[in-house]
Amino acid sequence: MARIRAAYFDPDGTRYGIPTYWWKGAPPGYATRRQLTAAGLRPGGQPIAAQVLWHGVGGTRTAYLYRVDLAASKRTATPAQRVAIGKALTARRTCPTCHTVRPYFIPRSLGECLTCAYPMEAAA
């Protein structure tokens, strides 16, 4: 076992407070948030069960692990929520100056669509 791996191996949690494993050294049954999301699951309010530590850019990096058997399925949006999301996204694409729905989100820095913000360039 390499020195780096041995430094991050604490399956009992005596050194770090929770069970700790090295990169790609966690036992089956644990997953990160991204791995849970890819499997259609979410932590579901459970506490962090373990962690993975590794040496990366800027020092020691951490990834928290959750138990897969305690994970809940992802919630789906209701039809009313989907309608509200659609309206909100349409509002982000609607120019407040010319009231045109654009195929892009209106830049917040400009506050209006590119045609209204730069009228001389649009005419050229």
C-alpha positions in Angstrom: 0.0 0.0 0.0 1.5 3.4 -1.0 2.2 6.0 1.7 -0.5 8.3 0.3 -3.1 5.6 0.4 -2.1 4.5 3.9 -2.4 8.1 5.1 -6.1 8.3 4.0 -7.1 4.8 5.1 -9.3 5.0 8.3 -12.2 2.6 8.0 -13.1 2.9 11.7 -13.1 6.7 11.7 -10.7 7.0 14.6 -8.4 9.5 12.9 -10.9 11.6 10.8 -14.2 11.1 12.7 -16.0 9.2 10.0 -14.8 6.2 7.9 -12.2 7.4 5.4 -10.9 5.7 2.3 -8.4 6.6 -0.4 -9.3 7.4 -4.0 -11.2 4.4 -5.6 -10.8 2.5 -2.3 -14.3 2.7 -0.9 -16.1 -0.6 -0.4 -19.3 -1.3 -2.4 -22.5 0.1 -1.0 -21.3 3.7 -0.9 -21.7 6.4 -3.5 -21.1 10.1 -4.0 -24.0 12.5 -4.7 -23.1 12.5 -8.4 -23.1 8.7 -8.5 -26.5 8.6 -6.7 -27.9 11.2 -9.2 -26.6 9.1 -12.2 -28.5 6.1 -10.7 -31.7 8.1 -10.3 -31.3 8.4 -6.5 -30.7 11.1 -3.9 -29.3 11.0 -0.3 -32.8 11.5 1.1 -31.8 13.2 4.3 -29.3 10.6 5.5 -26.1 11.8 7.1 -22.7 11.5 5.5 -21.6 7.9 5.9 -18.0 8.0 4.9 -15.5 10.1 2.9 -12.8 9.6 0.3 -9.6 11.7 0.6 -7.0 12.1 -2.0 -4.1 14.5 -2.8 -5.1 16.9 -5.6 -4.6 20.4 -6.9 -4.4 22.7 -3.9 -4.0 20.0 -1.3 -6.2 17.3 0.1 -9.5 16.8 -1.7 -12.6 15.3 -0.1 -15.7 13.5 -1.6 -18.5 12.6 0.8 -20.1 9.2 0.5 -23.7 8.1 1.2 -25.1 4.6 1.7 -26.9 3.4 -1.4 -29.3 1.2 0.6 -30.6 4.2 2.4 -30.9 6.5 -0.7 -34.3 7.5 -1.9 -35.5 7.8 -5.5 -35.3 11.2 -7.1 -38.5 13.3 -7.0 -40.2 14.3 -10.2 -41.8 17.6 -10.8 -45.5 17.9 -10.9 -47.3 19.1 -14.0 -47.9 22.5 -12.3 -44.2 22.8 -11.5 -43.2 22.0 -15.1 -45.6 24.7 -16.3 -44.0 27.2 -13.9 -40.5 26.2 -14.9 -41.5 26.7 -18.6 -42.9 30.1 -17.9 -39.8 31.2 -15.9 -37.5 30.1 -18.7 -39.6 31.9 -21.3 -39.5 35.0 -19.2 -35.6 34.8 -19.2 -35.7 34.8 -23.0 -38.2 37.7 -23.4 -36.7 41.1 -24.0 -38.3 43.8 -21.7 -37.7 46.5 -24.3 -39.0 45.0 -27.5 -41.0 42.1 -25.9 -39.6 39.6 -28.4 -38.9 36.0 -27.2 -35.3 35.3 -28.2 -33.6 31.9 -28.7 -31.1 32.8 -26.0 -31.3 34.0 -22.4 -31.3 37.8 -22.1 -27.9 38.9 -20.6 -28.4 40.3 -17.1 -25.5 42.6 -17.7 -27.4 44.3 -20.5 -30.9 44.0 -19.3 -32.2 43.7 -22.9 -31.6 41.6 -26.0 -28.6 42.1 -28.2 -30.6 43.8 -30.9 -31.9 46.4 -28.5 -28.6 46.9 -26.7 -26.6 47.4 -29.9 -29.0 48.9 -32.4 -26.2 50.3 -34.7 -24.6 46.9 -35.2 -27.9 45.2 -36.0 -28.6 47.8 -38.8 -25.2 47.2 -40.4 
